[in-house]
Amino acid sequence: MKIRKGLIPMIAASLLLASCEKKVVVQDQTGNETSVSDAPNTTISNNETVQREDLPEPVKSFVDKHYAGTGVAHYELKTIPAMGDRYEVKMNNGAEIDFDKDGNWEEIKDGQGVPDALVPQNILSYVQQNYPGIKIKSIDKDKNKIKVDLLNDIDLEFDSNGTFIRIDK
């Protein structure tokens, strides 16, 4: 019986993921967008062009404010039924930011450290007090919790208000 209960969500997840559409846009060092892929397994061609205007204004503003001068290496648009569009943006410095359909960030990965301005103040204070000098490698938020991975490979979990819950293993 337990196998059947686990099988149904697995099948539903596979169908949901299989129906995703994906578009990849590549931006060169000068900021010119040069490539796009509308199919998940298509080889990207440098002859196709997609305008930066395809990104929602909040995404463009976020990138301009927090990663000014870095430039977008490429982005992917994923359309997921029941969730809408998702944008995965990769910066020229290697940082990766995932945005929801409204352009709000959901996850940020930055090997150089997530900018302090993007970390909720009580989480930033907790990290600075308990792990001085250690930067945040990634932050992932959803409705119920916020997960923070530090550059020293310690993973922390906070509630949606930023109150520390536990070290995640």
C-alpha positions as CSV (number, residue, x, y, z in Angstrom):
1,M,0.0,0.0,0.0
2,K,2.8,2.4,0.8
3,I,4.3,1.8,-2.7
4,R,1.0,2.9,-4.3
5,K,0.8,6.1,-2.2
6,G,4.3,7.1,-3.3
7,L,3.8,6.1,-6.9
8,I,0.9,8.6,-7.6
9,P,2.8,11.7,-6.6
10,M,5.8,10.5,-8.5
11,I,3.8,10.1,-11.7
12,A,2.1,13.4,-11.2
13,A,5.5,15.2,-10.8
14,S,6.8,13.5,-13.9
15,L,3.8,14.6,-16.0
16,L,4.2,18.2,-14.6
17,L,7.9,18.4,-15.4
18,A,7.4,16.7,-18.8
19,S,5.0,19.5,-19.9
20,C,7.5,22.3,-19.2
21,E,8.4,24.6,-22.0
22,K,11.9,26.1,-21.9
23,K,13.5,29.1,-23.7
24,V,17.2,29.8,-23.3
25,V,18.7,33.2,-24.1
26,V,22.4,33.9,-24.2
27,Q,23.9,37.3,-23.7
28,D,27.5,38.0,-24.8
29,Q,30.0,40.1,-22.8
30,T,28.8,43.4,-24.4
31,G,25.2,42.7,-23.3
32,N,23.9,41.7,-26.8
33,E,21.6,38.7,-26.7
34,T,22.6,36.2,-29.3
35,S,20.9,32.9,-28.8
36,V,17.6,31.2,-27.9
37,S,16.3,27.7,-27.6
38,D,12.6,27.0,-27.5
39,A,12.9,23.3,-27.1
40,P,14.5,21.6,-24.1
41,N,16.9,19.5,-26.3
42,T,17.7,22.0,-29.1
43,T,21.2,23.0,-29.7
44,I,21.6,26.8,-29.2
45,S,22.4,28.6,-32.4
46,N,24.1,32.0,-32.4
47,N,22.0,33.1,-35.4
48,E,18.8,33.6,-33.4
49,T,18.0,36.6,-31.2
50,V,15.6,37.3,-28.4
51,Q,15.1,40.8,-26.9
52,R,15.9,41.5,-23.3
53,E,12.4,42.9,-23.0
54,D,11.2,39.3,-22.7
55,L,12.2,39.4,-19.0
56,P,9.6,41.0,-16.7
57,E,10.5,44.5,-15.6
58,P,11.1,43.4,-11.9
59,V,13.7,40.9,-13.1
60,K,15.5,43.5,-15.2
61,S,15.4,46.0,-12.3
62,F,16.7,43.5,-9.8
63,V,19.6,42.5,-12.0
64,D,20.4,46.2,-12.7
65,K,20.3,47.1,-9.0
66,H,22.0,44.1,-7.4
67,Y,24.3,42.9,-10.1
68,A,25.1,46.2,-11.9
69,G,27.9,45.8,-14.5
70,T,27.9,42.0,-14.2
71,G,25.7,41.3,-17.3
72,V,23.4,38.4,-17.9
73,A,25.1,35.4,-19.4
74,H,21.8,33.7,-20.3
75,Y,18.4,33.0,-19.0
76,E,15.8,30.3,-19.3
77,L,12.1,30.8,-19.3
78,K,10.2,27.7,-18.0
79,T,6.5,27.5,-18.2
80,I,5.0,25.1,-15.7
81,P,1.3,24.5,-15.7
82,A,-0.4,25.5,-12.5
83,M,2.7,27.6,-11.6
84,G,3.2,29.8,-14.6
85,D,6.4,31.2,-15.9
86,R,9.7,30.8,-14.1
87,Y,12.9,32.6,-15.0
88,E,16.3,31.2,-14.3
89,V,18.9,33.9,-14.9
90,K,22.7,33.2,-14.9
91,M,25.0,36.1,-14.5
92,N,28.4,36.5,-16.2
93,N,30.1,36.2,-12.7
94,G,28.5,32.7,-12.2
95,A,25.6,33.8,-9.9
96,E,22.3,32.2,-10.6
97,I,18.9,33.7,-9.7
98,D,15.5,32.0,-10.0
99,F,12.4,34.3,-10.3
100,D,8.7,33.5,-10.1
101,K,6.2,34.5,-12.7
102,D,5.9,38.0,-11.1
103,G,9.7,38.6,-11.1
104,N,10.2,38.0,-7.4
105,W,13.4,36.1,-6.6
106,E,13.0,32.6,-5.1
107,E,16.6,31.3,-5.0
108,I,19.9,33.0,-5.4
109,K,23.2,31.1,-5.7
110,D,26.4,33.1,-5.7
111,G,29.8,31.5,-5.2
112,Q,31.2,35.0,-4.3
113,G,28.5,35.5,-1.6
114,V,24.9,36.6,-1.9
115,P,24.8,40.4,-1.6
116,D,23.9,41.4,1.9
117,A,21.1,43.6,0.7
118,L,19.2,40.5,-0.6
119,V,19.3,38.6,2.7
120,P,16.5,39.3,5.3
121,Q,18.1,41.4,8.1
122,N,17.4,38.9,10.9
123,I,19.0,36.1,8.9
124,L,22.0,38.3,8.0
125,S,22.4,39.2,11.7
126,Y,22.2,35.6,12.7
127,V,24.9,34.5,10.2
128,Q,27.2,37.4,11.0
129,Q,26.9,36.7,14.8
130,N,27.3,33.0,14.6
131,Y,29.5,32.6,11.6
132,P,31.6,35.8,11.4
133,G,33.4,36.3,8.1
134,I,31.5,33.5,6.4
135,K,29.4,34.5,3.4
136,I,26.1,33.1,2.2
137,K,26.5,30.9,-0.9
138,S,22.8,30.5,-1.5
139,I,19.4,31.4,-0.2
140,D,16.2,29.7,-1.1
141,K,12.8,30.8,0.1
142,D,9.3,29.5,-0.2
143,K,6.1,30.2,1.7
144,N,7.1,28.2,4.8
145,K,10.9,28.5,5.2
146,I,14.1,30.0,4.0
147,K,17.2,27.8,3.5
148,V,20.7,29.3,3.6
149,D,23.8,27.6,2.6
150,L,27.1,29.1,3.8
151,L,30.4,29.0,1.9
152,N,31.8,26.8,4.7
153,D,29.2,24.1,3.7
154,I,26.9,24.6,6.7
155,D,23.3,24.7,5.8
156,L,20.8,26.6,7.9
157,E,17.0,26.7,8.0
158,F,14.8,29.6,9.1
159,D,11.1,30.0,9.2
160,S,9.4,32.4,6.8
161,N,9.9,35.3,9.3
162,G,13.7,34.6,9.4
163,T,13.7,33.0,12.8
164,F,16.4,30.3,13.1
165,I,15.0,26.8,13.2
166,R,18.0,24.4,12.8
167,I,21.2,23.4,11.1
168,D,20.0,21.4,8.1
169,K,21.9,18.1,7.4
